[in-house]
């Protein structure tokens, strides 16, 4: 029997597995995976790594949010909810959007709660476009956008932006891009931006809306997940859907991960005209059904019980960290930030003077030699840059900036 089992093992090893979906040949894992897997491997071997990779806040959610999650579990709120979310949460979202952003959504027909904002972005894209369509993605971009466009069968079209404009959309360039791509169906608009931290002002958004008014079939997918982290004097961003004649063609995505430090709760939402929201709900009903009932109860608390001062304080602390990192980068030779970022918790400095602009090699050597993890900018469509997340402790930032400066001095 031992010989028969060994022969079957060798036979099975030589047999080709059945093929995968051909779509997967187009989808690439992000370059960040290379850095992340190396970080995990080094940590597993007992090495201590300073990481500025992660896009999540380093503070805990407000205690009332944690209490609400516990209370929901104890009260037996552990069953499925409606696919689109509990009525309490959808009403809280609608109230928040109306009172803070000046935009009206019907909580019954125009809001869909998903398992994180990422699911909502994907379902928004899947509802709005498909095979043969094009998706305009301003670069630098969040690496999931082009891959999601490919997953829905559309073609990503990269709209380059200028470092001197703070990587914000140039309306004239957008106009040119739309005229050159009559099959464009969606414009991805991440404001504030990951990975640049750039914030499109109300004036610039109005100019973008003006361009779009000449292209009435293009849907705007407004990813506004970082809108509570803005460091301009008024600390505000304009919701794209609040602009004149833009609500009917805008799919707004937001959530509580970045604002309330609830990344692991996996709860985000899509707010859009019923036409789009119903489509997203139909898709979600066949993909995941509802978001976690416990996370939804926690989200209600986040929107209704957390004091504005808690959010304002986090924003103030993040701004201090941003200012510290910008000051440190300024002291490094061959490192530049043309326009200081006004939002989110990222800086995307230009380091193209090193390694002939090969940011991936720079990041891998930095990790090996100094045990400092940064994300190569080429994974965001911004070669010759690195993304620094400053959403960590001040102590960690000080260590990281010292390591980076010492490494570049030695190159």
C-alpha positions in Angstrom: 0.0 0.0 0.0 2.9 2.3 0.7 4.1 2.0 -2.9 0.7 2.7 -4.3 0.3 5.9 -2.2 3.7 7.2 -3.1 3.0 6.6 -6.8 -0.3 8.5 -6.6 1.6 11.4 -4.9 4.1 11.6 -7.7 1.4 11.4 -10.4 -0.7 14.1 -8.8 2.4 16.4 -8.6 2.9 16.1 -12.3 -0.7 16.9 -13.2 -1.5 20.5 -14.2 -4.2 22.0 -12.0 -7.4 23.2 -13.8 -6.9 26.7 -15.2 -7.9 29.9 -13.4 -10.3 32.6 -14.7 -8.4 34.4 -17.5 -9.4 37.7 -15.9 -6.8 37.0 -13.2 -4.0 37.3 -15.7 -4.8 41.0 -15.9 -5.0 41.7 -12.2 -1.7 42.3 -10.5 -1.0 42.1 -6.8 0.3 45.5 -5.7 4.0 46.1 -5.4 3.3 46.9 -1.7 2.9 43.2 -1.2 6.6 42.7 -1.9 7.5 45.1 0.9 4.7 43.9 3.3 5.7 40.2 2.9 9.3 41.1 3.6 8.2 43.1 6.8 6.2 40.1 8.0 9.1 37.7 7.3 11.6 39.9 9.2 9.2 40.2 12.2 8.7 36.5 12.2 12.4 36.1 12.5 12.4 38.4 15.6 13.6 41.6 13.9 11.9 44.9 14.9 10.8 46.9 11.9 9.7 50.5 11.8 6.8 50.6 9.4 5.2 53.7 7.9 3.2 51.6 5.4 -0.1 51.2 6.9 -3.1 53.4 6.0 -4.8 53.3 9.4 -4.8 55.6 12.5 -2.7 54.5 15.5 -5.4 55.5 18.1 -8.3 53.5 19.4 -11.9 54.2 18.5 -13.9 56.3 21.0 -14.9 54.3 24.1 -18.7 54.9 23.3 -18.2 53.1 20.0 -16.6 50.0 21.8 -19.4 50.1 24.4 -22.1 50.2 21.7 -20.5 47.1 20.1 -20.5 45.2 23.4 -24.1 46.3 24.2 -25.3 45.2 20.8 -23.8 41.7 21.3 -25.2 41.4 24.8 -28.6 42.5 23.5 -28.6 39.8 20.9 -28.0 42.0 17.9 -26.0 39.2 16.3 -28.2 38.2 13.4 -28.4 39.3 9.8 -29.6 42.8 9.2 -31.3 44.1 6.0 -28.8 43.8 3.1 -28.5 47.6 2.9 -27.9 48.0 6.6 -30.1 48.8 9.7 -32.5 51.6 9.4 -30.8 53.2 12.5 -27.5 53.4 10.7 -28.8 54.5 7.4 -30.8 57.3 9.1 -27.7 58.3 11.0 -25.6 58.5 7.8 -28.3 60.5 6.0 -28.5 63.0 9.0 -24.7 63.3 9.0 -24.5 64.0 5.3 -27.3 66.5 5.4 -26.0 68.4 8.5 -22.3 68.4 7.7 -22.1 68.2 3.9 -25.4 69.8 2.9 -26.5 66.9 0.7 -29.8 65.1 1.0 -30.2 61.3 0.7 -33.3 59.2 1.4 -32.1 56.6 4.0 -34.5 54.0 2.7 -33.6 54.1 -1.0 -30.3 55.9 -1.4 -27.9 54.6 1.1 -26.2 51.1 1.1 -24.0 50.1 4.0 -21.2 47.7 3.0 -18.4 45.7 4.6 -15.9 48.6 4.4 -15.7 51.5 1.9 -13.7 49.3 -0.4 -16.6 47.0 -1.1 -18.7 50.1 -1.8 -16.2 51.5 -4.3 -16.2 48.2 -6.1 -20.0 47.9 -6.2 -20.3 51.5 -7.3 -18.0 50.8 -10.2 -19.8 47.5 -11.0 -23.1 49.3 -11.0 -22.0 52.2 -13.2 -19.8 50.6 -15.9 -18.7 47.4 -17.6 -17.2 45.8 -20.6 -16.2 48.3 -23.3 -16.4 51.3 -20.9 -13.4 53.3 -19.7 -12.7 54.6 -16.1 -10.7 57.8 -15.7 -8.3 57.4 -12.8 -6.1 60.4 -11.9 -2.6 59.4 -10.9 -1.2 59.1 -8.3 -4.0 56.7 -7.4 -5.0 54.2 -4.8 -3.7 50.9 -6.3 -7.1 49.2 -6.1 -8.8 51.6 -8.5 -7.2 50.3 -11.8 -7.6 46.7 -10.7 -11.2 47.2 -9.8 -11.9 48.8 -13.2 -10.3 45.6 -14.8 -12.4 43.4 -12.6 -15.6 44.9 -13.8 -14.4 44.5 -17.4 -13.7 48.1 -18.0 -10.4 49.7 -19.1 -8.5 52.0 -16.7 -7.4 55.3 -18.3 -4.7 57.1 -16.3 -5.0 60.9 -16.1 -1.6 62.2 -15.1 -1.4 65.2 -12.7 1.5 67.5 -12.0 3.6 67.5 -8.8 3.6 71.4 -9.1 -0.2 71.3 -8.8 0.0 69.2 -5.7 -1.1 66.2 -7.8 -4.6 67.7 -8.1 -6.7 67.3 -11.2 -6.1 70.0 -13.8 -9.6 70.8 -15.3 -8.1 71.5 -18.8 -6.3 68.2 -18.8 -9.5 66.4 -17.6 -11.3 68.0 -20.5 -8.7 66.8 -23.0 -8.8 63.3 -21.5 -12.6 63.1 -21.7 -12.6 64.4 -25.3 -10.0 61.8 -26.2 -12.0 59.0 -24.5 -15.6 59.0 -25.6 -16.1 55.6 -23.9 -15.3 57.0 -20.5 -18.1 56.2 -18.1 -16.7 56.9 -14.6 -14.3 59.4 -13.1 -12.6 58.3 -9.9 -12.3 61.3 -7.5 -10.5 60.5 -4.3 -10.7 63.7 -2.1 -8.6 64.0 0.1 -6.3 61.8 -1.8 -4.6 58.6 -1.0 -1.6 58.5 -1.6 -0.8 62.2 -1.9 -2.8 63.8 0.9 -3.9 66.5 -1.7 -7.2 68.2 -1.1 -9.3 69.6 -4.0 -10.7 73.0 -3.0 -14.4 74.0 -3.5 -13.3 76.3 -6.3 -11.3 73.5 -8.1 -14.2 71.0 -7.7 -16.5 73.6 -9.2 -14.2 73.9 -12.2 -14.1 70.0 -12.5 -18.0 70.1 -12.4 -18.0 72.6 -15.2 -15.9 70.3 -17.4 -18.2 67.4 -16.5 -21.3 69.4 -17.5 -20.1 69.0 -21.1 -19.9 65.2 -20.7 -23.3 64.3 -19.2 -22.9 60.5 -19.3 -19.8 60.4 -17.0 -20.5 59.2 -13.5 -18.3 60.5 -10.6 -17.3 58.0 -8.0 -16.4 60.3 -5.1 -14.3 58.5 -2.6 -14.4 60.8 0.4 -13.2 58.4 3.1 -10.5 60.9 4.4 -12.8 64.0 4.5 -12.6 64.3 8.4 -8.8 64.7 8.2 -8.2 68.1 6.5 -5.7 70.7 7.7 -6.7 73.8 5.8 -7.7 76.7 8.1 -11.5 75.8 7.9 -10.8 72.1 8.1 -13.6 71.4 5.5 -13.9 69.6 2.2 -16.8 70.0 -0.2 -18.9 66.9 -1.0 -18.9 66.6 -4.8 -22.6 65.6 -4.7 -23.4 69.0 -3.1 -22.3 70.9 -6.2 -25.0 72.2 -8.5 -26.3 69.6 -11.0 -23.8 66.9 -9.8 -25.9 64.9 -7.2 -27.7 62.9 -9.9 -24.5 61.6 -11.4 -22.4 61.2 -8.2 -21.8 58.0 -6.2 -20.4 59.1 -2.8 -18.4 56.5 -0.8 -17.4 57.1 2.8 -17.0 55.3 6.1 -15.7 55.5 9.6 -12.3 53.6 9.3 -10.1 56.7 9.0 -12.1 59.2 10.9 -13.0 57.1 13.9 -10.2 54.5 13.8 -12.6 51.7 13.0 -10.6 49.9 10.2 -11.2 46.4 11.6 -15.0 46.9 12.0 -15.3 46.8 8.2 -18.2 49.2 7.8 -18.5 51.8 5.0 -21.3 53.2 2.9 -22.4 54.3 -0.6 -24.8 57.2 -1.0 -26.2 57.8 -4.4 -29.5 58.4 -6.4 -31.8 55.4 -6.0 -31.0 54.2 -9.5 -27.4 53.5 -8.4 -28.1 52.6 -4.8 -30.6 49.9 -5.8 -28.1 48.4 -8.3 -25.4 48.3 -5.6 -27.8 46.7 -3.1 -28.7 44.0 -5.7 -25.0 43.3 -6.2 -24.3 43.2 -2.5 -27.2 40.8 -1.9 -25.4 38.3 -4.2 -21.9 39.0 -2.9 -21.8 39.4 0.9 -25.3 40.4 2.0 -25.2 42.7 5.0 -22.3 44.2 6.9 -21.7 42.9 10.5 -24.6 43.7 12.8 -22.3 44.5 15.7 -20.1 46.8 13.5 -23.3 48.6 12.4 -24.4 49.3 16.0 -20.9 50.6 16.7 -21.1 52.9 13.6 -24.4 54.4 14.8 -22.6 55.4 18.0 -19.7 56.8 16.0 -22.1 59.1 14.1 -24.5 60.1 16.9 -22.5 60.0 20.2 -18.9 61.0 19.4 -18.2 64.6 20.4 -16.9 66.8 17.6 -14.0 67.8 19.9 -12.7 64.2 19.7 -12.5 64.4 15.9 -11.0 67.9 16.0 -8.3 66.8 18.5 -7.3 63.8 16.2 -7.1 66.2 13.3 -4.9 68.6 15.3 -2.6 65.7 16.3 -2.3 64.5 12.7 -1.5 68.0 11.5 1.4 68.2 14.0 2.7 64.9 12.8 2.4 66.0 9.2 4.3 69.2 10.0 7.0 67.3 11.8 7.5 64.9 8.8 7.5 67.7 6.3 10.2 69.5 8.4 12.3 66.4 8.5 12.0 65.7 4.8 13.0 69.3 4.0 16.4 68.6 5.8 17.2 65.6 3.6 19.2 66.2 0.4 17.5 65.2 -2.8 14.1 64.8 -1.2 11.3 67.2 -2.1 7.6 67.9 -1.5 6.5 70.5 -4.0 3.1 71.2 -2.4 2.5 70.3 1.3 -0.5 67.9 1.5 -3.6 69.3 3.2 -5.4 66.1 4.2 -5.5 62.4 4.9 -2.2 61.1 6.6 0.2 60.7 3.8 3.1 62.5 2.2 4.5 61.5 -1.2 8.0 62.9 -1.4 10.0 62.8 -4.6 13.2 60.7 -4.2 14.0 60.2 -7.9 17.5 61.5 -7.4 18.4 58.2 -5.7 18.7 54.8 -7.4 18.1 56.3 -10.8 14.4 56.8 -9.7 13.9 53.0 -8.9 11.7 53.5 -5.9 11.0 49.8 -5.4 14.8 49.0 -5.1 15.2 52.0 -2.7 12.4 50.7 -0.5 13.7 47.2 -0.4 17.3 48.3 0.5 15.9 50.7 3.1 14.0 47.8 4.6 17.0 45.5 4.6 19.6 48.0 5.8 17.6 50.2 8.2 14.5 48.0 8.9 12.3 50.9 7.8 9.3 50.1 5.6 7.9 52.7 3.2 5.7 52.0 0.1 7.2 52.5 -3.3 5.4 55.3 -5.3 5.4 53.3 -8.5 2.6 51.1 -7.0 0.5 54.3 -6.9 1.4 55.4 -10.5 4.0 57.8 -9.1 7.4 56.4 -10.0 10.4 58.1 -8.2 8.4 58.7 -5.0 7.7 56.9 -1.8 4.5 57.0 0.3 5.0 57.8 4.0 2.0 57.3 6.3 2.4 59.5 9.4 -0.6 57.9 11.2 1.7 56.4 13.9 3.2 57.6 17.2 5.5 60.6 17.3 8.3 58.3 18.8 8.0 56.0 15.8 8.1 58.9 13.4 11.2 60.3 14.9 12.9 56.9 14.6 11.7 56.5 11.0 12.9 60.0 9.9 16.3 59.4 11.5 16.6 56.0 9.7 15.6 57.5 6.4 18.0 60.4 6.6 20.9 58.1 7.6 20.1 55.7 4.8 20.0 58.4 2.1 23.2 60.0 3.4 24.9 56.6 3.0 23.7 56.0 -0.6 
